[in-house]
């Protein structure tokens, strides 16, 4: 029996930052084994979904630079979910309001794809559990299961293996900075990391698990708070920063600010961020840097840490 269909729904798709990104070594499948802490923030895209009667899956966007074809994770997620439903006649018209910068190391594309899984699961009345959706997400991208779950998570494997952390209780904030003219290829960043740091990689599952346990035991994750802020380790920063002037400029400016708890690059870059104890301090820091950021051609956003991932709007 075909499931009941809803009319139109909207879904919020938040960005993420990496509070910890440790490259452990190479997995048997050739991918890098990672140990990370990822955190949702309230810089978010918004997607609307409307049922159609023609079995078509279409995507529109207010950013003309974004590809709307089958390379887009929104379309790929919709196709995967429909194929698992057994109802080939299901269709949807999807519109994306883009706020997360593209190619920024903030998982914007992954979050949009996760939003498609969550939104269409509801729109089409499929009834998949969140764990089902996380499993589907892992087939499409390493960051996507986190984007479904959101909040504060330990992320292992390629990033798809999640262990939830206590929810952030304080109003911590981040000042994000990015050059809109620059993007960084994630595969390039990992290849460079292997070339420059591969001789220090750990070998084997036992060694990987020891490092995972060290991260599990770190007090700053229980929960994330201003009194014991994250040290913000990012192993990719060490290889991306020397090759990327925009990252150098962003980190230099953020490091001049007073009141920051820590400063780092997010993911494979080029977005960088400073962590603050509260949104007021973050906004004041943004105002302080306004002229310097403009002179460097950098954009900035003040964002709060968010306790959840993609969610259907009430």
N, C-alpha and C positions, 0 to 999 in steps of 0.2 A: 504493500500500500504506500502510495506517495505521501510524504510527510506534509503537515500543514505549513503554509507559507505565510510569512509576515509581509507587510507592505514596504516600509522604508525604515532603516535604522542607521544610527551614526555611531562610530567607534573612535575613541581617542587612542593614539599610538605614540607613546612617549619615547624620547631618546634615552640613551644610557651613557654613563661614563665608567671607565675602568678605575677602580680604587686600588687595584692590584693586578698586575699582569706579569706572570712569571713564565718564561719559556723553559720547560724542563728538559725536553729532548725530542727525539724522533720516535714516533709510534711504529709498530709493525706495518701499518697501512701507508706509511710515508708522510702522514700529516704530523704537525708538531703537537706534542703533549703539553697542555697548558694548565696552570693553576691560577685562577683569577677570582677577584671579587668584583662583581658588576652591580651597579646601582642605577635605578631609574631616576630620571629627573623630569621636571614638568614642562620642558620644551617639547612640544608634541605636534605631530600631524593629526589631521582629522579626516576620516573616511566616511562617506555615506554610501549605503547599499540599497538598491531598489530592485525588486523582482521584475523579471521580464518574461514574456510568453514565447520568446523565439529561440530559447536555448543558447543565446549568445552571451559571452562574457566580455564586456567592454569596460575600458578604463579611460577616464578623462582626468585632467590635472590642471591646476591654475599656474603651474610652472612649465612653460613651454620647452624648457631644456630637458625635461625628463622623458625618457623612452617609455612608450605606452604599449610596447609589443610583448612578445612572449619571453623576452629576457627580463621583464619586470617581475619582481617577486610577488606582487599582488596578483597578477594573472597566473603565475605558476602555482601559487597557493590555491587560487580558485579552481584551477583545473584539477589539482591533486584532490581537493576535497570533494569535488563533484564525481571524480572517478571512483572514489571510495564509497560514495553514497549509493551507487547502483542506479541513479536516476539521471540518465544522460540528457534529459530534456530541461534540467534546471538551468536557469539563466539569471544574470544580474547585470545591472548597470552600476558601475562603481565610480565615484568621484573622489579625488584626493586633493585636499587642501594642504599644500606643502609648507611647513614651517621649519622643519629640521634641515639644516644645510646638507647638500648632496656631497658624498665622498669625503665625509668629515671625521670618520672614526667614531661616530655616535650611534651607529646601528639604525639609521633612519630607514633604509630600505628593508632591513630585517623586521623592524617594528611594523612597517606598513604590511609586509607579508603576513606577519602574525595577526595583525588586525583583520586581514581578509579571512583567515581561518576562524577567528572568533566571531566575526560579524556574519559570515555566511553560514556558519554552523547554526546560528540563531535564526537568521533570515529564512533559511531553508528548512528549519525545524528538524535538524538531523540528530540532535541529542547526544553528540559526542561529549565525553568528559574532558576536563582540562588536561588530564594526563594523556588522553588520546590526542588532543590538539598539540601538546608538546612533542609527542612522538611523531606526528605528521610534520611538525615544524623542523625537527632534526633532519628529516629527509631533504629539506630545502636549503638549510644554512645553519652554520654552527651557532650563530647568535640568536636564531629565531626561537628556540625553546625558552631562553631567558626572557625574550620580549613578551612571550605569552604569559609567563609567570610573574616577572617583574619584581620590584622591591629591591631587597638586598639579598644577593645569592652568591654562594660559592659556586664556581663553574669549573669543571674539570673535563678531561678528555680533550676534544677539539673546542670545548666550550659548551657542549650540549648536555653534559651531565650536571644536574643542579642539586645543590643542597641548600635549603633556605636558611637564612640568618635571621636573627630577631629584627623586627621592623624598627626603623629609625624613629626615635621618640622625640627628638629635638628638631628645631627648624633650621637645620644646616642648609647652606646654599653654596652654589658654585658660580663663579664668573667664567663663562666660556669665551674663548677668543679664537677666531679663525679668519684666515685670508680667503675671501670668496673666489679668488682666482686660482687657488691651489687645491689639488686633491692628491692623495697618496694611494698608490695601489697596494692593497693588503698582501697579495702574493709576492710582490716585489719586496715589501718590508720583511716578510718571513724568509725569503731567499737570502736577503742581505744579512739577516740575523744568523742564518746557518753558516754563511760564508765567513763571517767575522767572529762568531762566538761558538761555532759548532764544536770546537775542541774542548769546550767546557760543559757541554751537554751531559746530563745524567744518562745512564745506560740501564734499561730494564725496568720492569714493573715495580720491583721492590724499592728501587731508588725513587721512582715516581711517587709511590705511596707514602714514603717517609716525608717527602716535601709537602704532599697534600695534608698530612696530619699536622705538620708544623703550622700550616696556614689555618687549619681548623682550630688549633689551640691558641691562636693569637688573640690577646685580650681585647684589642681595639675593635673586633668584629661583634662584640657581645653586650650591647649593640653598638653600632657606629655612633660616636658622640664627640662633642667638642673637647671634653676633658682629656680624652686620649685619642687624638685624631689619627686617621690612617696615614702611614708614611708615604703612600702613593708611589709604590714601585711600579715601573713599566720597563721591561727589558727591551721592548722595541724602541723606546725613546733613545736609547744609547746609540742605535744604528741609524734611525731616521733623522734625528736632530742635526748631525753634522752634514747631511746631504740636503737639508730643506731649510733655506733661509727664513721662510715664513714661520716655521716652528721655532727657530732661534729667536726671531723677533718677538713672538708671542710669549715665550718663556722668559725672555729678558724683561719685558714690561711687567708681566705678572709678578716676577720676583722682586720688583721694586716696591710693591705695595705693602703698607703696614696692615697688620691684623690678619694676614693670611695664616691658615693652619697648615697648608701644604700646597705645592704647585707641581703639576705634571702634564704630560701629553696624554690624551685619551686614545686607547686602542692603537691602531697603526697611524694615527694622526690624519690630517695636520691640526685638528682641534686641540687646544691646550686649555687648562682650567686651573683656577685657584679655589681652594675650599675655604669657606668662612663659617663662623659660628652662628650667624643669623643673616636673614635677608637684608636688614638695614645696613650692616657692614658691607655686604656685597654690593648694594646699590651705590653706597658712598665711594667704594673703590672704583666702580665703573665710571662714575662722574669724574673722579680724579684722573683717570686715564683717557678721558674722552678725546682730547686734542692729540695726544700721542698715538692713540689707536688710529684716528683718522689720518694722521700723517703717514702711518705705515700701511694704510689701506686695509686695516683689520676691522672685522665686525665683532660685536660682543653681545652677550645675552646674560642676564641674571636669572638663575634658575634655582628652584628649591628641590631638595631631594624628595622623591616620591615613593610611597610605600607599596605601589602596585604597578603592574604592566598594562598591556592593552585592556581596555574596559569599554563595555557598551555604555553609551551615555544614557542617563535617566531621561 
